[in-house]
Amino acid sequence: MSVKAILLGAGVRGAEVYAKHALQYPEELQFVAVAEPDGERRASFAREYNIPGEHAYADWKEVFQQPRFADAVFICTQDRMHYDAAMTALEKGYHVLLEKPISPSPIECVEIEEAALRHRRILTICYVLRYTPFWSTIKQIIDRGDIGKVVNIQLNENVGFAHMAHSYVRGNWRSAEHSSPIILAKSCHDLDMILWLMAQDCKRLTSFGSLFHFKKENMPEGATEHCTDGCPHVEDCCYSDLRYYLGEGRRRALHFSTDLSDESIRETVGHTPYGRCVYRCDNDVVDHQVVNMEFENGATASFTLSAFTHDSSRSVQISGTRGEIRGNMQQQSFTVFDFASNRSQEIKVHDGGSEGCSIMLSEFCHLVKYPNDLYAQASLRGSVQSHMMSFAAEESRLHHGKPIEISEITQRYRRFSGCEAVGSC
Ligand SMILES: NC(=O)c1ccc[n+]([C@@H]2O[C@H](COP(=O)([O-])OP(=O)(O)OC[C@H]3O[C@@H](n4cnc5c(N)ncnc54)[C@H](O)[C@@H]3O)[C@@H](O)[C@H]2O)c1
């Protein structure tokens, strides 16, 4: 029997990424309802997944006005809508697949974790990187002891100048107040990866960063409000909208157009936030940030996020007491160096692009059918801890690099939420 699921938010992640799993593996997953305010997206999802009209809702709240009629809910709405939907779903007895970040509020993260434990429901946070062939193979090599004990991890997140402009200057994640700080919205994946590979609690961290470039004072003279308003810089500005959406960023145009033809993109982009001059947006999230971390056993890690890179990729260097790993996620390859034999081995992995999502969804469906409380709780605890690292990094950055103890920040938010220890509510 497949897991019966309801999709809340048929946007890019929900409809274009996760739902495809149900088409590929109908024996694992079936969608029986959708909630989506955009009529076109709702109708197209209902058509593709054979959802009857009475189970195609315009708002997630309508789903919970009915008695529970499925096993699980996929929450793929925007960051600030996660909390209410997750709490209601858990109370109603649904298992939940929840997009990251859990919530932009640390107290809400703790409350959602507590609710999952209280109601004994599976709550999987979409930390898809953990499931990708690149990172899961590195994890196996570390856990096997091939490089000895991990002493240091250096992870670089190259956001990519054009992706930065799309998501964090013009788009949905441009404002910390309306979505999340970028260290949570984008880099909670990376802090989670460092924590997961280290397999140690993070003790303390410091962070620096700022919005360096995407602001009015850097606007070239005469730049217009929108690129298509006849801006004199459109030919030589690397951030001009059509350069990206008619090229490698075409799929991201799904955020403002369901039709990805040149004609439709040209027609629509100027009427949406995605056509704005990058120096004239209402953005405030930083475009570069560094985080330095110390772990319980004394190991250290450093993380660097930069918008100013030609591509979107992650590179990593992991130093162990007996060997080292260096790799680049975009190239899908890493090298393992063994100090004693002075040998190195290059390992190439294969990822068609959606491998991580598919493995994560198969695991979620399996857990719903055959619950493994210990595994699910450990995974959730790690997800919440890496969120706490993101909140700590942001607090440190806002206080000019002040060191933040992770246990203090976690206890503070557990106290605020009334859940002093995990599982106490
Ligand atoms: N795990 C990852 O790697 C990853 C990557 C990108 C984004 N995300 C996260 O996924 C989430 C969704 O991002 P996206 O890019 O799909 O955004 P999106 O804007 O494309 O999708 C969100 C959808 O929610 C719908 N919605 C709004 N109000 C609603 C309501 N009341 N009821 C039901 N649906 C409602 C919107 O109409 C939209 O279709 C965000 O939290 C984002 O941070 C995660």
Ligand as a Chemical Component Dictionary entry (heavy atoms), coordinates in Angstrom:
data_LIG
# 
_chem_comp.id                   LIG 
_chem_comp.type                 NON-POLYMER 
_chem_comp.pdbx_formal_charge   0 
_chem_comp.three_letter_code    LIG 
# 
loop_
_chem_comp_atom.comp_id 
_chem_comp_atom.atom_id 
_chem_comp_atom.alt_atom_id 
_chem_comp_atom.type_symbol 
_chem_comp_atom.charge 
_chem_comp_atom.model_Cartn_x 
_chem_comp_atom.model_Cartn_y 
_chem_comp_atom.model_Cartn_z 
_chem_comp_atom.pdbx_ordinal 
LIG N1  N1  N 0  15.092 21.695 0.641  1  
LIG C1  C1  C 0  15.587 22.528 -0.248 2  
LIG O1  O1  O 0  16.671 22.305 -0.789 3  
LIG C2  C2  C 0  14.807 23.780 -0.631 4  
LIG C3  C3  C 0  15.156 24.480 -1.802 5  
LIG C4  C4  C 0  14.412 25.614 -2.145 6  
LIG C5  C5  C 0  13.373 26.034 -1.319 7  
LIG N2  N2  N 1  13.089 25.354 -0.171 8  
LIG C6  C6  C 0  11.974 25.782 0.701  9  
LIG O2  O2  O 0  10.764 25.250 0.149  10 
LIG C7  C7  C 0  9.646  26.113 0.472  11 
LIG C8  C8  C 0  8.869  26.423 -0.803 12 
LIG O3  O3  O 0  9.724  27.040 -1.749 13 
LIG P1  P1  P 0  9.303  27.147 -3.305 14 
LIG O4  O4  O 0  10.500 27.564 -4.036 15 
LIG O5  O5  O -1 8.579  25.927 -3.714 16 
LIG O6  O6  O 0  8.284  28.371 -3.220 17 
LIG P2  P2  P 0  7.001  28.643 -4.136 18 
LIG O7  O7  O 0  6.633  30.051 -3.863 19 
LIG O8  O8  O 0  7.267  28.203 -5.529 20 
LIG O9  O9  O 0  5.895  27.642 -3.524 21 
LIG C9  C9  C 0  5.120  27.939 -2.397 22 
LIG C10 C10 C 0  3.666  27.668 -2.768 23 
LIG O10 O10 O 0  2.844  27.842 -1.611 24 
LIG C11 C11 C 0  1.609  28.376 -2.069 25 
LIG N3  N3  N 0  0.801  28.947 -0.977 26 
LIG C12 C12 C 0  0.761  30.235 -0.546 27 
LIG N4  N4  N 0  -0.202 30.369 0.386  28 
LIG C13 C13 C 0  -0.753 29.142 0.575  29 
LIG C14 C14 C 0  -1.821 28.649 1.387  30 
LIG N5  N5  N 0  -2.499 29.451 2.211  31 
LIG N6  N6  N 0  -2.151 27.334 1.325  32 
LIG C15 C15 C 0  -1.478 26.502 0.483  33 
LIG N7  N7  N 0  -0.462 26.922 -0.340 34 
LIG C16 C16 C 0  -0.093 28.226 -0.280 35 
LIG C17 C17 C 0  2.054  29.416 -3.085 36 
LIG O11 O11 O 0  0.999  29.841 -3.928 37 
LIG C18 C18 C 0  3.149  28.653 -3.824 38 
LIG O12 O12 O 0  2.622  27.940 -4.956 39 
LIG C19 C19 C 0  10.250 27.316 1.170  40 
LIG O13 O13 O 0  10.111 27.177 2.560  41 
LIG C20 C20 C 0  11.734 27.249 0.790  42 
LIG O14 O14 O 0  12.574 27.866 1.733  43 
LIG C21 C21 C 0  13.782 24.239 0.160  44 
# 
loop_
_chem_comp_bond.comp_id 
_chem_comp_bond.atom_id_1 
_chem_comp_bond.atom_id_2 
_chem_comp_bond.value_order 
_chem_comp_bond.pdbx_ordinal 
LIG N1  C1  SING 1  
LIG C1  O1  DOUB 2  
LIG C1  C2  SING 3  
LIG C2  C3  SING 4  
LIG C2  C21 DOUB 5  
LIG C3  C4  DOUB 6  
LIG C4  C5  SING 7  
LIG C5  N2  DOUB 8  
LIG N2  C6  SING 9  
LIG N2  C21 SING 10 
LIG C6  O2  SING 11 
LIG C6  C20 SING 12 
LIG O2  C7  SING 13 
LIG C7  C8  SING 14 
LIG C7  C19 SING 15 
LIG C8  O3  SING 16 
LIG O3  P1  SING 17 
LIG P1  O4  DOUB 18 
LIG P1  O5  SING 19 
LIG P1  O6  SING 20 
LIG O6  P2  SING 21 
LIG P2  O7  DOUB 22 
LIG P2  O8  SING 23 
LIG P2  O9  SING 24 
LIG O9  C9  SING 25 
LIG C9  C10 SING 26 
LIG C10 O10 SING 27 
LIG C10 C18 SING 28 
LIG O10 C11 SING 29 
LIG C11 N3  SING 30 
LIG C11 C17 SING 31 
LIG N3  C12 SING 32 
LIG N3  C16 SING 33 
LIG C12 N4  DOUB 34 
LIG N4  C13 SING 35 
LIG C13 C14 SING 36 
LIG C13 C16 DOUB 37 
LIG C14 N5  SING 38 
LIG C14 N6  DOUB 39 
LIG N6  C15 SING 40 
LIG C15 N7  DOUB 41 
LIG N7  C16 SING 42 
LIG C17 O11 SING 43 
LIG C17 C18 SING 44 
LIG C18 O12 SING 45 
LIG C19 O13 SING 46 
LIG C19 C20 SING 47 
LIG C20 O14 SING 48 
# 
